[in-house]
């Protein structure tokens, strides 16, 4: 009944253009735009799908985890791109 060999993460977003800009230019991720939403392209087998939702409400919990070699270096690099922690 359920395909156990494949699963993906998905969550809603408020604004597709700003999400594309942030994902590409701030996080450096590859984004595939499709009619149904956005796919973040990762090097692992972990598809991430984002879809527009008119009455979107931001999550109050972590919904996306991106592994890094050094958290301090990652935070410093993101700060140089204008991301506020």
N, CA, C and O atoms as a Maestro MAE file, in Angstrom:
{
 s_m_m2io_version
 :::
 2.0.0
}

f_m_ct {
 s_m_title
 :::
 protein
 m_atom[340] {
  # First column is atom index #
  i_m_mmod_type
  r_m_x_coord
  r_m_y_coord
  r_m_z_coord
  i_m_residue_number
  s_m_chain_name
  s_m_pdb_residue_name
  s_m_pdb_atom_name
  i_m_atomic_number
  :::
  1 25 0.818 -1.188 0.000 1 A "UNK " " N  " 7
  2 3 0.000 0.000 0.000 1 A "UNK " " CA " 6
  3 2 0.869 1.262 0.000 1 A "UNK " " C  " 6
  4 15 0.613 2.168 -0.793 1 A "UNK " " O  " 8
  5 25 1.875 1.350 0.853 2 A "UNK " " N  " 7
  6 3 2.747 2.519 0.914 2 A "UNK " " CA " 6
  7 2 4.109 2.140 0.339 2 A "UNK " " C  " 6
  8 15 4.664 1.091 0.665 2 A "UNK " " O  " 8
  9 25 4.632 3.000 -0.512 3 A "UNK " " N  " 7
  10 3 5.955 2.770 -1.082 3 A "UNK " " CA " 6
  11 2 6.998 3.115 -0.031 3 A "UNK " " C  " 6
  12 15 7.286 4.290 0.194 3 A "UNK " " O  " 8
  13 25 7.559 2.116 0.606 4 A "UNK " " N  " 7
  14 3 8.511 2.330 1.698 4 A "UNK " " CA " 6
  15 2 9.905 2.696 1.207 4 A "UNK " " C  " 6
  16 15 10.763 3.062 2.010 4 A "UNK " " O  " 8
  17 25 10.142 2.604 -0.094 5 A "UNK " " N  " 7
  18 3 11.477 2.897 -0.609 5 A "UNK " " CA " 6
  19 2 11.655 4.374 -0.950 5 A "UNK " " C  " 6
  20 15 12.753 4.794 -1.315 5 A "UNK " " O  " 8
  21 25 10.588 5.168 -0.836 6 A "UNK " " N  " 7
  22 3 10.696 6.576 -1.206 6 A "UNK " " CA " 6
  23 2 9.764 7.413 -0.334 6 A "UNK " " C  " 6
  24 15 8.583 7.096 -0.189 6 A "UNK " " O  " 8
  25 25 10.297 8.463 0.232 7 A "UNK " " N  " 7
  26 3 9.501 9.422 0.987 7 A "UNK " " CA " 6
  27 2 10.139 10.794 0.802 7 A "UNK " " C  " 6
  28 15 11.323 10.891 0.481 7 A "UNK " " O  " 8
  29 25 9.373 11.837 1.000 8 A "UNK " " N  " 7
  30 3 9.928 13.175 0.873 8 A "UNK " " CA " 6
  31 2 9.290 14.106 1.883 8 A "UNK " " C  " 6
  32 15 8.196 13.856 2.390 8 A "UNK " " O  " 8
  33 25 10.004 15.188 2.160 9 A "UNK " " N  " 7
  34 3 9.493 16.214 3.068 9 A "UNK " " CA " 6
  35 2 8.731 17.247 2.259 9 A "UNK " " C  " 6
  36 15 9.073 17.523 1.109 9 A "UNK " " O  " 8
  37 25 7.703 17.812 2.858 10 A "UNK " " N  " 7
  38 3 6.950 18.856 2.199 10 A "UNK " " CA " 6
  39 2 6.359 19.815 3.215 10 A "UNK " " C  " 6
  40 15 5.949 19.414 4.304 10 A "UNK " " O  " 8
  41 25 6.319 21.076 2.848 11 A "UNK " " N  " 7
  42 3 5.712 22.066 3.729 11 A "UNK " " CA " 6
  43 2 5.246 23.268 2.917 11 A "UNK " " C  " 6
  44 15 5.691 23.487 1.790 11 A "UNK " " O  " 8
  45 25 4.347 24.039 3.509 12 A "UNK " " N  " 7
  46 3 3.787 25.196 2.813 12 A "UNK " " CA " 6
  47 2 4.673 26.423 2.998 12 A "UNK " " C  " 6
  48 15 5.437 26.532 3.957 12 A "UNK " " O  " 8
  49 25 4.543 27.341 2.042 13 A "UNK " " N  " 7
  50 3 5.257 28.620 2.084 13 A "UNK " " CA " 6
  51 2 4.274 29.720 1.695 13 A "UNK " " C  " 6
  52 15 3.256 29.461 1.053 13 A "UNK " " O  " 8
  53 25 4.593 30.942 2.090 14 A "UNK " " N  " 7
  54 3 3.717 32.078 1.814 14 A "UNK " " CA " 6
  55 2 3.952 32.651 0.417 14 A "UNK " " C  " 6
  56 15 3.003 33.019 -0.275 14 A "UNK " " O  " 8
  57 25 5.231 32.726 0.003 15 A "UNK " " N  " 7
  58 3 5.586 33.468 -1.202 15 A "UNK " " CA " 6
  59 2 6.637 32.699 -1.997 15 A "UNK " " C  " 6
  60 15 7.776 32.562 -1.550 15 A "UNK " " O  " 8
  61 25 6.264 32.204 -3.158 16 A "UNK " " N  " 7
  62 3 7.197 31.414 -3.960 16 A "UNK " " CA " 6
  63 2 8.397 32.238 -4.433 16 A "UNK " " C  " 6
  64 15 9.526 31.782 -4.247 16 A "UNK " " O  " 8
  65 25 8.226 33.427 -5.033 17 A "UNK " " N  " 7
  66 3 9.399 34.171 -5.510 17 A "UNK " " CA " 6
  67 2 10.418 34.480 -4.402 17 A "UNK " " C  " 6
  68 15 11.620 34.335 -4.623 17 A "UNK " " O  " 8
  69 25 9.960 34.899 -3.226 18 A "UNK " " N  " 7
  70 3 10.926 35.208 -2.162 18 A "UNK " " CA " 6
  71 2 11.576 33.939 -1.620 18 A "UNK " " C  " 6
  72 15 12.726 33.977 -1.183 18 A "UNK " " O  " 8
  73 25 10.863 32.819 -1.642 19 A "UNK " " N  " 7
  74 3 11.447 31.554 -1.206 19 A "UNK " " CA " 6
  75 2 12.514 31.099 -2.186 19 A "UNK " " C  " 6
  76 15 13.561 30.600 -1.772 19 A "UNK " " O  " 8
  77 25 12.268 31.262 -3.473 20 A "UNK " " N  " 7
  78 3 13.269 30.920 -4.488 20 A "UNK " " CA " 6
  79 2 14.510 31.789 -4.288 20 A "UNK " " C  " 6
  80 15 15.630 31.277 -4.281 20 A "UNK " " O  " 8
  81 25 14.319 33.096 -4.128 21 A "UNK " " N  " 7
  82 3 15.445 34.020 -3.952 21 A "UNK " " CA " 6
  83 2 16.253 33.654 -2.709 21 A "UNK " " C  " 6
  84 15 17.480 33.591 -2.773 21 A "UNK " " O  " 8
  85 25 15.595 33.415 -1.596 22 A "UNK " " N  " 7
  86 3 16.267 33.075 -0.347 22 A "UNK " " CA " 6
  87 2 17.013 31.745 -0.478 22 A "UNK " " C  " 6
  88 15 18.177 31.640 -0.092 22 A "UNK " " O  " 8
  89 25 16.341 30.739 -1.019 23 A "UNK " " N  " 7
  90 3 16.948 29.411 -1.127 23 A "UNK " " CA " 6
  91 2 18.170 29.419 -2.034 23 A "UNK " " C  " 6
  92 15 19.185 28.797 -1.721 23 A "UNK " " O  " 8
  93 25 18.073 30.126 -3.161 24 A "UNK " " N  " 7
  94 3 19.192 30.177 -4.111 24 A "UNK " " CA " 6
  95 2 20.302 31.113 -3.646 24 A "UNK " " C  " 6
  96 15 21.466 30.717 -3.584 24 A "UNK " " O  " 8
  97 25 19.945 32.352 -3.320 25 A "UNK " " N  " 7
  98 3 20.954 33.381 -3.090 25 A "UNK " " CA " 6
  99 2 21.489 33.439 -1.672 25 A "UNK " " C  " 6
  100 15 22.627 33.859 -1.464 25 A "UNK " " O  " 8
  101 25 20.709 33.033 -0.704 26 A "UNK " " N  " 7
  102 3 21.176 33.071 0.688 26 A "UNK " " CA " 6
  103 2 21.700 31.713 1.136 26 A "UNK " " C  " 6
  104 15 22.752 31.632 1.771 26 A "UNK " " O  " 8
  105 25 20.971 30.644 0.809 27 A "UNK " " N  " 7
  106 3 21.380 29.308 1.244 27 A "UNK " " CA " 6
  107 2 22.244 28.583 0.216 27 A "UNK " " C  " 6
  108 15 22.910 27.602 0.547 27 A "UNK " " O  " 8
  109 25 22.237 29.061 -1.035 28 A "UNK " " N  " 7
  110 3 23.046 28.438 -2.081 28 A "UNK " " CA " 6
  111 2 22.503 27.100 -2.567 28 A "UNK " " C  " 6
  112 15 23.259 26.264 -3.061 28 A "UNK " " O  " 8
  113 25 21.200 26.894 -2.430 29 A "UNK " " N  " 7
  114 3 20.590 25.634 -2.832 29 A "UNK " " CA " 6
  115 2 20.087 25.707 -4.269 29 A "UNK " " C  " 6
  116 15 19.806 26.792 -4.778 29 A "UNK " " O  " 8
  117 25 19.975 24.573 -4.908 30 A "UNK " " N  " 7
  118 3 19.379 24.491 -6.232 30 A "UNK " " CA " 6
  119 2 17.884 24.290 -6.056 30 A "UNK " " C  " 6
  120 15 17.441 23.442 -5.282 30 A "UNK " " O  " 8
  121 25 17.112 25.086 -6.788 31 A "UNK " " N  " 7
  122 3 15.655 25.033 -6.677 31 A "UNK " " CA " 6
  123 2 15.065 24.759 -8.054 31 A "UNK " " C  " 6
  124 15 15.380 25.450 -9.023 31 A "UNK " " O  " 8
  125 25 14.216 23.754 -8.134 32 A "UNK " " N  " 7
  126 3 13.487 23.466 -9.363 32 A "UNK " " CA " 6
  127 2 12.066 23.985 -9.192 32 A "UNK " " C  " 6
  128 15 11.345 23.567 -8.285 32 A "UNK " " O  " 8
  129 25 11.670 24.903 -10.076 33 A "UNK " " N  " 7
  130 3 10.317 25.451 -10.016 33 A "UNK " " CA " 6
  131 2 9.401 24.606 -10.896 33 A "UNK " " C  " 6
  132 15 9.718 24.333 -12.053 33 A "UNK " " O  " 8
  133 25 8.277 24.202 -10.344 34 A "UNK " " N  " 7
  134 3 7.300 23.394 -11.059 34 A "UNK " " CA " 6
  135 2 5.928 24.021 -10.896 34 A "UNK " " C  " 6
  136 15 5.743 24.904 -10.058 34 A "UNK " " O  " 8
  137 25 4.988 23.583 -11.671 35 A "UNK " " N  " 7
  138 3 3.629 24.141 -11.602 35 A "UNK " " CA " 6
  139 2 2.998 23.921 -10.232 35 A "UNK " " C  " 6
  140 15 2.189 24.736 -9.788 35 A "UNK " " O  " 8
  141 25 3.356 22.835 -9.560 36 A "UNK " " N  " 7
  142 3 2.748 22.513 -8.267 36 A "UNK " " CA " 6
  143 2 3.513 23.092 -7.081 36 A "UNK " " C  " 6
  144 15 3.014 23.051 -5.957 36 A "UNK " " O  " 8
  145 25 4.710 23.630 -7.304 37 A "UNK " " N  " 7
  146 3 5.504 24.189 -6.218 37 A "UNK " " CA " 6
  147 2 6.984 24.152 -6.525 37 A "UNK " " C  " 6
  148 15 7.392 24.207 -7.685 37 A "UNK " " O  " 8
  149 25 7.781 24.060 -5.485 38 A "UNK " " N  " 7
  150 3 9.237 24.083 -5.615 38 A "UNK " " CA " 6
  151 2 9.841 22.806 -5.057 38 A "UNK " " C  " 6
  152 15 9.341 22.244 -4.082 38 A "UNK " " O  " 8
  153 25 10.915 22.353 -5.680 39 A "UNK " " N  " 7
  154 3 11.695 21.248 -5.139 39 A "UNK " " CA " 6
  155 2 13.094 21.769 -4.836 39 A "UNK " " C  " 6
  156 15 13.746 22.348 -5.704 39 A "UNK " " O  " 8
  157 25 13.552 21.564 -3.611 40 A "UNK " " N  " 7
  158 3 14.947 21.833 -3.301 40 A "UNK " " CA " 6
  159 2 15.725 20.602 -3.718 40 A "UNK " " C  " 6
  160 15 15.369 19.481 -3.353 40 A "UNK " " O  " 8
  161 25 16.780 20.806 -4.478 41 A "UNK " " N  " 7
  162 3 17.587 19.699 -4.966 41 A "UNK " " CA " 6
  163 2 18.757 19.510 -4.009 41 A "UNK " " C  " 6
  164 15 19.567 20.417 -3.815 41 A "UNK " " O  " 8
  165 25 18.838 18.332 -3.419 42 A "UNK " " N  " 7
  166 3 19.920 18.024 -2.489 42 A "UNK " " CA " 6
  167 2 20.809 16.952 -3.096 42 A "UNK " " C  " 6
  168 15 20.422 16.290 -4.058 42 A "UNK " " O  " 8
  169 25 21.995 16.781 -2.537 43 A "UNK " " N  " 7
  170 3 22.909 15.767 -3.056 43 A "UNK " " CA " 6
  171 2 22.550 14.381 -2.550 43 A "UNK " " C  " 6
  172 15 22.981 13.384 -3.128 43 A "UNK " " O  " 8
  173 25 21.782 14.303 -1.499 44 A "UNK " " N  " 7
  174 3 21.330 13.018 -0.991 44 A "UNK " " CA " 6
  175 2 20.007 12.640 -1.626 44 A "UNK " " C  " 6
  176 15 19.522 13.337 -2.518 44 A "UNK " " O  " 8
  177 25 19.438 11.581 -1.189 45 A "UNK " " N  " 7
  178 3 18.143 11.151 -1.709 45 A "UNK " " CA " 6
  179 2 17.037 11.657 -0.789 45 A "UNK " " C  " 6
  180 15 16.238 10.879 -0.267 45 A "UNK " " O  " 8
  181 25 17.008 12.991 -0.598 46 A "UNK " " N  " 7
  182 3 16.077 13.611 0.336 46 A "UNK " " CA " 6
  183 2 15.318 14.749 -0.335 46 A "UNK " " C  " 6
  184 15 15.597 15.915 -0.059 46 A "UNK " " O  " 8
  185 25 14.372 14.437 -1.202 47 A "UNK " " N  " 7
  186 3 13.635 15.515 -1.861 47 A "UNK " " CA " 6
  187 2 12.871 16.375 -0.855 47 A "UNK " " C  " 6
  188 15 12.331 15.874 0.130 47 A "UNK " " O  " 8
  189 25 12.838 17.666 -1.123 48 A "UNK " " N  " 7
  190 3 12.112 18.606 -0.276 48 A "UNK " " CA " 6
  191 2 11.171 19.399 -1.179 48 A "UNK " " C  " 6
  192 15 11.618 20.085 -2.099 48 A "UNK " " O  " 8
  193 25 9.887 19.304 -0.920 49 A "UNK " " N  " 7
  194 3 8.872 19.964 -1.733 49 A "UNK " " CA " 6
  195 2 8.232 21.088 -0.940 49 A "UNK " " C  " 6
  196 15 7.857 20.903 0.218 49 A "UNK " " O  " 8
  197 25 8.105 22.261 -1.565 50 A "UNK " " N  " 7
  198 3 7.445 23.398 -0.936 50 A "UNK " " CA " 6
  199 2 6.317 23.862 -1.843 50 A "UNK " " C  " 6
  200 15 6.485 23.959 -3.058 50 A "UNK " " O  " 8
  201 25 5.182 24.143 -1.252 51 A "UNK " " N  " 7
  202 3 4.020 24.546 -2.037 51 A "UNK " " CA " 6
  203 2 3.399 25.805 -1.439 51 A "UNK " " C  " 6
  204 15 3.430 26.016 -0.227 51 A "UNK " " O  " 8
  205 25 2.836 26.634 -2.313 52 A "UNK " " N  " 7
  206 3 2.186 27.868 -1.871 52 A "UNK " " CA " 6
  207 2 0.869 27.528 -1.187 52 A "UNK " " C  " 6
  208 15 0.105 26.681 -1.649 52 A "UNK " " O  " 8
  209 25 0.628 28.207 -0.084 53 A "UNK " " N  " 7
  210 3 -0.642 28.068 0.633 53 A "UNK " " CA " 6
  211 2 -1.122 29.467 0.972 53 A "UNK " " C  " 6
  212 15 -0.436 30.222 1.661 53 A "UNK " " O  " 8
  213 25 -2.287 29.801 0.491 54 A "UNK " " N  " 7
  214 3 -2.813 31.166 0.645 54 A "UNK " " CA " 6
  215 2 -2.859 31.611 2.099 54 A "UNK " " C  " 6
  216 15 -2.459 32.736 2.402 54 A "UNK " " O  " 8
  217 25 -3.325 30.783 2.991 55 A "UNK " " N  " 7
  218 3 -3.414 31.159 4.407 55 A "UNK " " CA " 6
  219 2 -2.265 30.551 5.208 55 A "UNK " " C  " 6
  220 15 -2.447 30.122 6.347 55 A "UNK " " O  " 8
  221 25 -1.079 30.521 4.599 56 A "UNK " " N  " 7
  222 3 0.112 29.958 5.240 56 A "UNK " " CA " 6
  223 2 0.396 30.647 6.578 56 A "UNK " " C  " 6
  224 15 0.257 31.863 6.711 56 A "UNK " " O  " 8
  225 25 0.784 29.865 7.532 57 A "UNK " " N  " 7
  226 3 1.213 30.366 8.827 57 A "UNK " " CA " 6
  227 2 2.572 29.735 9.130 57 A "UNK " " C  " 6
  228 15 2.695 28.510 9.106 57 A "UNK " " O  " 8
  229 25 3.591 30.545 9.413 58 A "UNK " " N  " 7
  230 3 4.921 29.979 9.653 58 A "UNK " " CA " 6
  231 2 4.911 28.973 10.799 58 A "UNK " " C  " 6
  232 15 4.207 29.144 11.795 58 A "UNK " " O  " 8
  233 25 5.702 27.931 10.633 59 A "UNK " " N  " 7
  234 3 5.819 26.911 11.674 59 A "UNK " " CA " 6
  235 2 6.502 27.501 12.904 59 A "UNK " " C  " 6
  236 15 7.335 28.401 12.793 59 A "UNK " " O  " 8
  237 25 6.149 26.996 14.050 60 A "UNK " " N  " 7
  238 3 6.788 27.433 15.302 60 A "UNK " " CA " 6
  239 2 7.801 26.393 15.762 60 A "UNK " " C  " 6
  240 15 8.213 26.385 16.921 60 A "UNK " " O  " 8
  241 25 8.194 25.524 14.850 61 A "UNK " " N  " 7
  242 3 9.130 24.444 15.136 61 A "UNK " " CA " 6
  243 2 10.011 24.250 13.906 61 A "UNK " " C  " 6
  244 15 9.701 24.767 12.833 61 A "UNK " " O  " 8
  245 25 11.089 23.520 14.053 62 A "UNK " " N  " 7
  246 3 12.008 23.276 12.946 62 A "UNK " " CA " 6
  247 2 11.361 22.355 11.923 62 A "UNK " " C  " 6
  248 15 10.837 21.299 12.277 62 A "UNK " " O  " 8
  249 25 11.396 22.752 10.654 63 A "UNK " " N  " 7
  250 3 10.850 21.897 9.609 63 A "UNK " " CA " 6
  251 2 11.884 21.531 8.553 63 A "UNK " " C  " 6
  252 15 11.620 20.678 7.706 63 A "UNK " " O  " 8
  253 25 13.052 22.156 8.586 64 A "UNK " " N  " 7
  254 3 14.075 21.871 7.589 64 A "UNK " " CA " 6
  255 2 15.429 21.844 8.274 64 A "UNK " " C  " 6
  256 15 15.821 22.805 8.936 64 A "UNK " " O  " 8
  257 25 16.128 20.756 8.113 65 A "UNK " " N  " 7
  258 3 17.464 20.611 8.692 65 A "UNK " " CA " 6
  259 2 18.467 20.422 7.569 65 A "UNK " " C  " 6
  260 15 18.288 19.556 6.713 65 A "UNK " " O  " 8
  261 25 19.513 21.221 7.568 66 A "UNK " " N  " 7
  262 3 20.559 21.117 6.570 66 A "UNK " " CA " 6
  263 2 21.883 20.843 7.282 66 A "UNK " " C  " 6
  264 15 22.354 21.688 8.043 66 A "UNK " " O  " 8
  265 25 22.490 19.684 7.050 67 A "UNK " " N  " 7
  266 3 23.747 19.372 7.730 67 A "UNK " " CA " 6
  267 2 24.883 20.274 7.246 67 A "UNK " " C  " 6
  268 15 24.970 20.600 6.062 67 A "UNK " " O  " 8
  269 25 25.741 20.667 8.170 68 A "UNK " " N  " 7
  270 3 26.915 21.482 7.855 68 A "UNK " " CA " 6
  271 2 28.131 20.879 8.549 68 A "UNK " " C  " 6
  272 15 28.000 20.154 9.535 68 A "UNK " " O  " 8
  273 25 29.309 21.185 8.026 69 A "UNK " " N  " 7
  274 3 30.544 20.691 8.619 69 A "UNK " " CA " 6
  275 2 30.833 21.396 9.936 69 A "UNK " " C  " 6
  276 15 31.242 20.767 10.912 69 A "UNK " " O  " 8
  277 25 30.616 22.716 9.955 70 A "UNK " " N  " 7
  278 3 30.872 23.514 11.159 70 A "UNK " " CA " 6
  279 2 29.726 24.498 11.335 70 A "UNK " " C  " 6
  280 15 29.497 25.340 10.466 70 A "UNK " " O  " 8
  281 25 29.015 24.408 12.430 71 A "UNK " " N  " 7
  282 3 27.891 25.315 12.664 71 A "UNK " " CA " 6
  283 2 28.364 26.759 12.788 71 A "UNK " " C  " 6
  284 15 27.697 27.673 12.303 71 A "UNK " " O  " 8
  285 25 29.512 26.972 13.436 72 A "UNK " " N  " 7
  286 3 30.030 28.339 13.589 72 A "UNK " " CA " 6
  287 2 30.356 28.957 12.228 72 A "UNK " " C  " 6
  288 15 30.021 30.114 11.975 72 A "UNK " " O  " 8
  289 25 31.007 28.187 11.353 73 A "UNK " " N  " 7
  290 3 31.330 28.691 10.018 73 A "UNK " " CA " 6
  291 2 30.068 28.933 9.196 73 A "UNK " " C  " 6
  292 15 29.986 29.917 8.460 73 A "UNK " " O  " 8
  293 25 29.096 28.052 9.316 74 A "UNK " " N  " 7
  294 3 27.842 28.213 8.574 74 A "UNK " " CA " 6
  295 2 27.105 29.468 9.028 74 A "UNK " " C  " 6
  296 15 26.606 30.226 8.196 74 A "UNK " " O  " 8
  297 25 27.031 29.694 10.328 75 A "UNK " " N  " 7
  298 3 26.364 30.890 10.856 75 A "UNK " " CA " 6
  299 2 27.096 32.142 10.387 75 A "UNK " " C  " 6
  300 15 26.460 33.100 9.948 75 A "UNK " " O  " 8
  301 25 28.419 32.144 10.473 76 A "UNK " " N  " 7
  302 3 29.194 33.308 10.010 76 A "UNK " " CA " 6
  303 2 28.952 33.591 8.530 76 A "UNK " " C  " 6
  304 15 28.785 34.745 8.135 76 A "UNK " " O  " 8
  305 25 28.934 32.533 7.708 77 A "UNK " " N  " 7
  306 3 28.723 32.723 6.262 77 A "UNK " " CA " 6
  307 2 27.322 33.246 5.980 77 A "UNK " " C  " 6
  308 15 27.146 34.104 5.115 77 A "UNK " " O  " 8
  309 25 26.328 32.742 6.697 78 A "UNK " " N  " 7
  310 3 24.963 33.221 6.485 78 A "UNK " " CA " 6
  311 2 24.787 34.651 6.966 78 A "UNK " " C  " 6
  312 15 24.030 35.413 6.364 78 A "UNK " " O  " 8
  313 25 25.464 35.029 8.028 79 A "UNK " " N  " 7
  314 3 25.404 36.417 8.511 79 A "UNK " " CA " 6
  315 2 25.940 37.373 7.450 79 A "UNK " " C  " 6
  316 15 25.413 38.475 7.294 79 A "UNK " " O  " 8
  317 25 26.992 36.964 6.709 80 A "UNK " " N  " 7
  318 3 27.544 37.836 5.662 80 A "UNK " " CA " 6
  319 2 26.560 38.035 4.526 80 A "UNK " " C  " 6
  320 15 26.691 38.977 3.745 80 A "UNK " " O  " 8
  321 25 25.574 37.154 4.431 81 A "UNK " " N  " 7
  322 3 24.539 37.266 3.405 81 A "UNK " " CA " 6
  323 2 23.294 37.975 3.919 81 A "UNK " " C  " 6
  324 15 22.272 38.024 3.234 81 A "UNK " " O  " 8
  325 25 23.383 38.523 5.127 82 A "UNK " " N  " 7
  326 3 22.292 39.310 5.670 82 A "UNK " " CA " 6
  327 2 21.272 38.554 6.499 82 A "UNK " " C  " 6
  328 15 20.249 39.119 6.884 82 A "UNK " " O  " 8
  329 25 21.533 37.287 6.780 83 A "UNK " " N  " 7
  330 3 20.599 36.514 7.594 83 A "UNK " " CA " 6
  331 2 20.851 36.840 9.067 83 A "UNK " " C  " 6
  332 15 21.985 36.795 9.544 83 A "UNK " " O  " 8
  333 25 19.789 37.162 9.762 84 A "UNK " " N  " 7
  334 3 19.871 37.525 11.180 84 A "UNK " " CA " 6
  335 2 19.465 36.334 12.031 84 A "UNK " " C  " 6
  336 15 18.429 35.711 11.800 84 A "UNK " " O  " 8
  337 25 20.300 36.026 13.022 85 A "UNK " " N  " 7
  338 3 20.015 34.927 13.938 85 A "UNK " " CA " 6
  339 2 19.559 35.484 15.266 85 A "UNK " " C  " 6
  340 15 19.265 34.721 16.186 85 A "UNK " " O  " 8
  :::
 }
 m_bond[339] {
  # First column is bond index #
  i_m_from
  i_m_to
  i_m_order
  :::
  1 1 2 1
  2 2 3 1
  3 3 4 2
  4 3 5 1
  5 5 6 1
  6 6 7 1
  7 7 8 2
  8 7 9 1
  9 9 10 1
  10 10 11 1
  11 11 12 2
  12 11 13 1
  13 13 14 1
  14 14 15 1
  15 15 16 2
  16 15 17 1
  17 17 18 1
  18 18 19 1
  19 19 20 2
  20 19 21 1
  21 21 22 1
  22 22 23 1
  23 23 24 2
  24 23 25 1
  25 25 26 1
  26 26 27 1
  27 27 28 2
  28 27 29 1
  29 29 30 1
  30 30 31 1
  31 31 32 2
  32 31 33 1
  33 33 34 1
  34 34 35 1
  35 35 36 2
  36 35 37 1
  37 37 38 1
  38 38 39 1
  39 39 40 2
  40 39 41 1
  41 41 42 1
  42 42 43 1
  43 43 44 2
  44 43 45 1
  45 45 46 1
  46 46 47 1
  47 47 48 2
  48 47 49 1
  49 49 50 1
  50 50 51 1
  51 51 52 2
  52 51 53 1
  53 53 54 1
  54 54 55 1
  55 55 56 2
  56 55 57 1
  57 57 58 1
  58 58 59 1
  59 59 60 2
  60 59 61 1
  61 61 62 1
  62 62 63 1
  63 63 64 2
  64 63 65 1
  65 65 66 1
  66 66 67 1
  67 67 68 2
  68 67 69 1
  69 69 70 1
  70 70 71 1
  71 71 72 2
  72 71 73 1
  73 73 74 1
  74 74 75 1
  75 75 76 2
  76 75 77 1
  77 77 78 1
  78 78 79 1
  79 79 80 2
  80 79 81 1
  81 81 82 1
  82 82 83 1
  83 83 84 2
  84 83 85 1
  85 85 86 1
  86 86 87 1
  87 87 88 2
  88 87 89 1
  89 89 90 1
  90 90 91 1
  91 91 92 2
  92 91 93 1
  93 93 94 1
  94 94 95 1
  95 95 96 2
  96 95 97 1
  97 97 98 1
  98 98 99 1
  99 99 100 2
  100 99 101 1
  101 101 102 1
  102 102 103 1
  103 103 104 2
  104 103 105 1
  105 105 106 1
  106 106 107 1
  107 107 108 2
  108 107 109 1
  109 109 110 1
  110 110 111 1
  111 111 112 2
  112 111 113 1
  113 113 114 1
  114 114 115 1
  115 115 116 2
  116 115 117 1
  117 117 118 1
  118 118 119 1
  119 119 120 2
  120 119 121 1
  121 121 122 1
  122 122 123 1
  123 123 124 2
  124 123 125 1
  125 125 126 1
  126 126 127 1
  127 127 128 2
  128 127 129 1
  129 129 130 1
  130 130 131 1
  131 131 132 2
  132 131 133 1
  133 133 134 1
  134 134 135 1
  135 135 136 2
  136 135 137 1
  137 137 138 1
  138 138 139 1
  139 139 140 2
  140 139 141 1
  141 141 142 1
  142 142 143 1
  143 143 144 2
  144 143 145 1
  145 145 146 1
  146 146 147 1
  147 147 148 2
  148 147 149 1
  149 149 150 1
  150 150 151 1
  151 151 152 2
  152 151 153 1
  153 153 154 1
  154 154 155 1
  155 155 156 2
  156 155 157 1
  157 157 158 1
  158 158 159 1
  159 159 160 2
  160 159 161 1
  161 161 162 1
  162 162 163 1
  163 163 164 2
  164 163 165 1
  165 165 166 1
  166 166 167 1
  167 167 168 2
  168 167 169 1
  169 169 170 1
  170 170 171 1
  171 171 172 2
  172 171 173 1
  173 173 174 1
  174 174 175 1
  175 175 176 2
  176 175 177 1
  177 177 178 1
  178 178 179 1
  179 179 180 2
  180 179 181 1
  181 181 182 1
  182 182 183 1
  183 183 184 2
  184 183 185 1
  185 185 186 1
  186 186 187 1
  187 187 188 2
  188 187 189 1
  189 189 190 1
  190 190 191 1
  191 191 192 2
  192 191 193 1
  193 193 194 1
  194 194 195 1
  195 195 196 2
  196 195 197 1
  197 197 198 1
  198 198 199 1
  199 199 200 2
  200 199 201 1
  201 201 202 1
  202 202 203 1
  203 203 204 2
  204 203 205 1
  205 205 206 1
  206 206 207 1
  207 207 208 2
  208 207 209 1
  209 209 210 1
  210 210 211 1
  211 211 212 2
  212 211 213 1
  213 213 214 1
  214 214 215 1
  215 215 216 2
  216 215 217 1
  217 217 218 1
  218 218 219 1
  219 219 220 2
  220 219 221 1
  221 221 222 1
  222 222 223 1
  223 223 224 2
  224 223 225 1
  225 225 226 1
  226 226 227 1
  227 227 228 2
  228 227 229 1
  229 229 230 1
  230 230 231 1
  231 231 232 2
  232 231 233 1
  233 233 234 1
  234 234 235 1
  235 235 236 2
  236 235 237 1
  237 237 238 1
  238 238 239 1
  239 239 240 2
  240 239 241 1
  241 241 242 1
  242 242 243 1
  243 243 244 2
  244 243 245 1
  245 245 246 1
  246 246 247 1
  247 247 248 2
  248 247 249 1
  249 249 250 1
  250 250 251 1
  251 251 252 2
  252 251 253 1
  253 253 254 1
  254 254 255 1
  255 255 256 2
  256 255 257 1
  257 257 258 1
  258 258 259 1
  259 259 260 2
  260 259 261 1
  261 261 262 1
  262 262 263 1
  263 263 264 2
  264 263 265 1
  265 265 266 1
  266 266 267 1
  267 267 268 2
  268 267 269 1
  269 269 270 1
  270 270 271 1
  271 271 272 2
  272 271 273 1
  273 273 274 1
  274 274 275 1
  275 275 276 2
  276 275 277 1
  277 277 278 1
  278 278 279 1
  279 279 280 2
  280 279 281 1
  281 281 282 1
  282 282 283 1
  283 283 284 2
  284 283 285 1
  285 285 286 1
  286 286 287 1
  287 287 288 2
  288 287 289 1
  289 289 290 1
  290 290 291 1
  291 291 292 2
  292 291 293 1
  293 293 294 1
  294 294 295 1
  295 295 296 2
  296 295 297 1
  297 297 298 1
  298 298 299 1
  299 299 300 2
  300 299 301 1
  301 301 302 1
  302 302 303 1
  303 303 304 2
  304 303 305 1
  305 305 306 1
  306 306 307 1
  307 307 308 2
  308 307 309 1
  309 309 310 1
  310 310 311 1
  311 311 312 2
  312 311 313 1
  313 313 314 1
  314 314 315 1
  315 315 316 2
  316 315 317 1
  317 317 318 1
  318 318 319 1
  319 319 320 2
  320 319 321 1
  321 321 322 1
  322 322 323 1
  323 323 324 2
  324 323 325 1
  325 325 326 1
  326 326 327 1
  327 327 328 2
  328 327 329 1
  329 329 330 1
  330 330 331 1
  331 331 332 2
  332 331 333 1
  333 333 334 1
  334 334 335 1
  335 335 336 2
  336 335 337 1
  337 337 338 1
  338 338 339 1
  339 339 340 2
  :::
 }
}
